[in-house]
Amino acid sequence: MNFALNEVQAMVTKAARGTGLDWNFAADAGRASRWLERQGLDGCGSAYAALGDVPGTVSPILTGAWCV
């Protein structure tokens, strides 16, 4: 099944909100996954890995926002 880039962005944004991220961080995660997909990389898989709740680890999404 093929998804449009805007569908990927919307689904990742919703998934990020579902994990408890703030709207701004969720939107950043959606845009990042869209950008990765546009470059031919696995944006959905990366978002899945980044949104996974692993106890004792720091979220890559929050770490990236902190670095910027």
C-alpha positions, 0 to 999 in steps of 0.5 A: 500500500502506498501513502501520500506524503501528507498522509504519512505526516498526519499519521505520524503526528497523530501517533506522536500525540498518542504517545503524549508528546506536545503538539509542537514536538508531534508536528516536528516528528510528522515533518521529519518523517515526511522529509525522510520519506521524500528522500527515499528513506524509511520515515515511518520505520524511523518514527516507529522506533523514535516513538517506542516507549523504552524505559530509561532512555531519552526520546530522540525527538525531544533530544533533537529539539533540544539540540536545535 
